[in-house]
Amino acid sequence: MFSPVNRIWICMLALICMFVAGCGDAADSNKLAVAPNDENGHKPFAIRMFAPNFEAEALKSNNEIVQAIQNYTGAKLSISWIPKSAYDDKVAASIASGDVPQALIIQNDRTQFIIESVRSGFFWEIGPFLKDYKNLSGLDPGILNNISVEGKIYGLYRARDLATGGFIVRKDWLDRLNLKEPRTMEDLYQVMKAFTRNDPDANGKNDTVGLALNKLDIKPATPGGFDLIVSYFGGPNGWEVNADGKFIPDIMTGAYLDALKFFKRLYAENLMNQDFAITSKARELVYKGKTGVFLESKAATVFEGEAKKHHPDALMEPISRIAGPKGERLPAASGYNGVFMFPKASVKTEAQLREILAFFDKLLDPAMQDLFQWGIEGKHYKVENGMYIRTDTKAYLANNDMHQIKLSTLDATIGDVSALEKKLIEQKKANVKIAVPNPAIALYSPTYTEKENVLNTIVNDARTRFIIGDIDEAGWKDAVEQWKKNGGTQVIEEYETAYVKKRGK
């Protein structure tokens, strides 16, 4: 018997299949509009797209950033801004009806609906064309793998930093206590211990704690928090694949148990906040100067700015590399946040697809990356001695939703940034070499899609109980067995099957 959700999905998929079968006879209304020739005889081409709107008011078609993009690329953009709360439903309904724009931003490309839409032939496979474009040919192979479906590429990813893992330490506390930056897990433990017991803020009170941890930081599959510590102990990023192609979840590795024991030690010795299991406000401890370590580094400038409001001398040091059993390693993020996909229902021919790909190729040019990152020169920023300097932050942020249609700003001009921000940028680039990918990220498991919440709850509950001392190693192993019986074993098998299929074996 099908659940209501599955019945809806099946009906929508049936409509997709019917529509794909009839695409060859579709009306001309979905063909790309062609604007009149410009003064040089070139034919501008139109691209209609959907994009999520996060701001209170949608951007207008005459928006200055839109105009600049059109002038540079020669394209005529028609962007339908859809409220973020309704966006995914609108996309699903459009796909089911076949009334789709030439470019769709798919915010979650791993859903069953999108995967099956790809399999049905609804979207163009674009992988074979990427080599023909200056910028698209240089897209990261690892991230392309992450967005692939059964080894094939059906979209262009919206790039995000791949290696953002790390933590922050109060540098002024290190200096005051004459401590060095931690380089091993034992070093990190000793720093947390000193930050708890040695009055690092010199106020004569026992009112600081070594580590602040949120309940959010111990969710599965997050490239930070608990997963960061697992990687420092030599563990995988979610999953690992052995020489025989067998998938092993991180919870079944020795490194994961080592990480559990590390947190249990911190908790038992009161070196971390005792309310970690229920709080989502651990950042406040950083802001108010009550903790010296937080397991996130990418927002170090924010942490330092907030801490200085209470303690003007506060300094944050971002640290990412810890020497562990397998050397220095970090869990890699996915490297993207959504993908652009191109429906065959509205992009009828290879020639039309190539025009659209040429447009997106230009969005990766330095001039376009700088446009998204800095805005309009003379209005949002100025250039002095070759340095980009922000002049009107408010006016720039008024165009914030334009970031939804960018492919990347990772190679934009850095400009006038603080020493701390520059260090973070350099760290993220250097750490790509030690970022460990999740081999399951591009694979599809129907069981995990259906039972993700159940499986994650089993892990989270047992993990918390282990850290606070409610269960021992035997109890943890019982929880792993429960995870396996409640669908985990099927997930393993489905990933292994998908992995073999993807590799063409």
Long-range contacts (C-beta under 8 A, 24 or more apart in sequence): 9-112, 9-113, 9-116, 11-96, 12-92, 12-95, 12-96, 12-113, 13-113, 13-116, 13-117, 13-120, 15-96, 15-97, 15-98, 16-95, 16-96, 16-98, 16-116, 16-117, 16-120, 16-122, 17-120, 19-97, 19-98, 19-122, 19-345, 20-120, 20-121, 20-122, 20-344, 20-345, 23-98, 23-344, 23-345, 23-348, 26-98, 26-345, 26-348, 30-99, 30-100, 30-345, 30-346, 30-348, 31-346, 31-348, 31-352, 32-102, 32-346, 32-347, 32-348, 32-352, 32-355, 33-76, 35-76, 42-74, 44-74, 44-75, 44-76, 45-74, 45-75, 45-76, 45-355, 45-359, 46-75, 46-76, 46-77, 46-78, 47-75, 47-76, 47-77, 47-78, 47-101, 47-102, 47-103, 47-356, 47-359, 48-78, 48-79, 48-80, 48-101, 48-102, 48-103, 48-346, 49-77, 49-78, 49-79, 49-80, 49-101, 49-102, 49-103, 49-104, 49-105, 49-340, 49-405, 50-79, 50-80, 50-82, 50-87, 50-90, 50-91, 50-94, 50-101, 50-103, 50-104, 50-105, 51-79, 51-80, 51-81, 51-82, 51-105, 51-401, 51-404, 51-405, 52-81, 52-82, 52-83, 52-84, 52-87, 52-105, 52-107, 52-401, 52-404, 53-81, 53-82, 53-83, 53-84, 53-87, 53-401, 53-404, 54-84, 54-400, 54-401, 54-404, 55-400, 55-401, 58-401, 59-399, 59-401, 59-402, 63-399, 63-402, 64-376, 64-379, 64-399, 65-371, 65-372, 65-375, 65-376, 65-399, 65-402, 66-402, 68-371, 68-376, 69-363, 69-368, 69-371, 72-362, 72-365, 72-367, 72-368, 72-371, 73-359, 73-362, 73-363, 73-368, 75-359, 79-405, 81-401, 95-122, 95-343, 98-345, 99-345, 100-343, 100-345, 100-346, 101-343, 101-346, 102-342, 102-343, 102-346, 102-347, 102-352, 102-356, 103-340, 103-341, 103-342, 103-356, 104-340, 104-341, 104-342, 104-343, 105-158, 105-338, 105-339, 105-340, 105-404, 105-405, 106-155, 106-338, 106-339, 106-340, 106-341, 107-337, 107-338, 108-338, 109-147, 109-155, 109-338, 109-339, 109-341, 110-444, 111-449, 112-444, 112-446, 112-449, 115-149, 115-444, 118-149, 118-154, 119-149, 119-150, 121-344, 122-343, 122-344, 122-345, 123-154, 123-155, 123-341, 123-342, 123-343, 123-344, 124-154, 124-341, 124-342, 124-343, 124-344, 124-347, 124-353, 125-152, 125-153, 125-154, 126-153, 126-154, 126-155, 126-156, 126-342, 126-353, 126-357, 127-152, 127-153, 127-154, 129-353, 129-354, 129-357, 130-357, 132-354, 133-357, 133-358, 133-361, 134-361, 135-361, 135-362, 135-364, 135-365, 136-357, 136-360, 136-361, 136-364, 140-335, 142-332, 142-335, 142-437, 143-334, 143-335, 143-336, 145-442, 146-334, 146-335, 146-336, 146-437, 146-441, 146-442, 147-336, 147-339, 147-442, 148-442, 148-502, 149-442, 149-444, 150-498, 150-501, 150-502, 151-501, 151-502, 151-503, 151-504, 154-339, 154-341, 155-339, 155-340, 155-341, 155-342, 156-339, 156-340, 156-357, 156-360, 156-407, 157-335, 157-336, 157-338, 157-339, 157-407, 158-336, 158-337, 158-338, 158-339, 158-340, 158-406, 158-407, 158-408, 159-335, 159-336, 159-407, 159-408, 159-410, 160-333, 160-334, 160-335, 160-336, 160-337, 161-298, 161-333, 161-335, 161-410, 161-428, 162-332, 162-333, 162-335, 162-428, 162-432, 162-435, 163-320, 163-330, 163-332, 163-333, 163-428, 163-431, 163-432, 163-434, 163-435, 164-223, 164-224, 164-297, 164-298, 164-333, 164-428, 165-223, 165-224, 165-228, 165-231, 165-297, 165-320, 165-330, 165-331, 165-333, 165-431, 165-435, 166-228, 166-296, 166-297, 166-298, 166-318, 166-319, 166-320, 166-330, 166-427, 166-431, 167-228, 167-293, 167-294, 167-295, 167-296, 167-297, 167-318, 167-319, 167-320, 168-286, 168-293, 168-294, 168-296, 168-297, 168-300, 168-303, 168-316, 168-317, 168-318, 168-319, 169-292, 169-293, 169-316, 169-317, 169-319, 170-195, 170-200, 170-289, 170-292, 170-293, 170-307, 170-314, 170-315, 170-316, 170-317, 171-315, 171-316, 171-317, 172-313, 172-314, 172-315, 173-200, 173-201, 173-292, 174-317, 176-200, 176-202, 181-317, 181-319, 182-319, 182-322, 183-321, 183-322, 183-323, 184-322, 184-323, 184-324, 185-229, 185-232, 185-233, 185-262, 185-322, 185-324, 188-293, 188-322, 189-262, 189-265, 189-266, 189-271, 191-292, 191-293, 192-266, 192-271, 192-272, 192-292, 192-293, 193-269, 193-271, 195-291, 195-292, 195-293, 196-269, 196-270, 196-271, 200-292, 201-289, 201-311, 207-290, 208-289, 208-290, 208-291, 208-292, 209-270, 209-271, 209-272, 209-273, 209-285, 209-290, 209-291, 210-266, 210-271, 210-272, 210-291, 210-292, 210-293, 211-266, 211-271, 211-272, 211-273, 211-291, 211-293, 211-294, 211-295, 212-272, 212-273, 212-282, 212-283, 212-285, 212-286, 212-290, 212-291, 212-293, 212-294, 213-263, 213-272, 213-273, 213-276, 213-282, 213-295, 214-276, 214-279, 214-280, 214-281, 214-282, 214-283, 215-276, 215-277, 215-278, 215-279, 215-280, 216-280, 217-276, 217-282, 217-295, 217-296, 218-276, 218-460, 218-463, 218-464, 219-456, 219-460, 220-456, 220-459, 220-460, 221-438, 223-330, 223-331, 223-332, 223-333, 224-295, 224-296, 224-331, 225-295, 225-296, 226-259, 226-263, 226-295, 226-463, 227-331, 228-295, 228-330, 228-331, 229-259, 229-262, 229-263, 229-295, 230-255, 230-256, 230-259, 230-331, 231-324, 231-329, 231-330, 231-331, 231-436, 232-259, 232-322, 232-324, 232-329, 233-258, 233-259, 233-262, 233-324, 233-325, 234-324, 234-325, 234-326, 234-329, 235-259, 236-436, 236-438, 237-331, 237-332, 237-436, 237-437, 237-438, 238-331, 238-438, 238-440, 238-441, 239-438, 239-439, 239-440, 239-495, 240-439, 241-439, 241-499, 245-496, 245-499, 245-500, 246-496, 247-439, 247-440, 247-492, 247-495, 247-496, 247-499, 249-488, 249-491, 249-492, 251-459, 251-480, 251-483, 252-480, 255-325, 257-473, 257-476, 260-463, 260-466, 260-467, 260-476, 263-467, 264-466, 264-467, 264-468, 264-469, 267-467, 267-468, 267-469, 268-469, 276-467, 277-464, 277-467, 277-468, 289-314, 297-424, 297-427, 298-424, 298-428, 300-420, 300-424, 301-418, 301-420, 301-421, 301-424, 304-420, 316-420, 318-420, 318-423, 318-424, 318-427, 320-427, 320-431, 321-431, 321-434, 327-434, 328-434, 329-434, 329-435, 329-436, 330-431, 330-434, 330-435, 330-436, 331-435, 331-436, 331-438, 332-435, 332-436, 332-437, 332-438, 333-435, 334-438, 334-441, 340-407, 360-407, 363-405, 363-406, 363-407, 364-407, 364-408, 366-411, 366-412, 366-413, 368-406, 369-406, 369-408, 369-409, 369-410, 369-411, 369-412, 370-412, 370-413, 372-402, 372-403, 372-406, 372-409, 372-412, 373-409, 373-412, 373-413, 373-415, 374-412, 374-413, 374-415, 375-399, 381-415, 387-415, 387-416, 388-413, 388-414, 388-415, 388-416, 389-415, 389-416, 390-415, 390-416, 439-499, 440-495, 442-502, 443-494, 443-495, 443-498, 443-499, 443-502, 444-494, 444-498, 445-490, 445-491, 445-494, 445-495, 445-498, 446-494, 447-487, 447-490, 447-491, 447-494, 448-487, 448-491, 448-494, 450-487, 451-486, 451-487, 451-491, 454-486, 454-487, 455-483, 455-486, 455-487, 455-488, 455-491, 458-482, 458-483, 458-486, 459-483
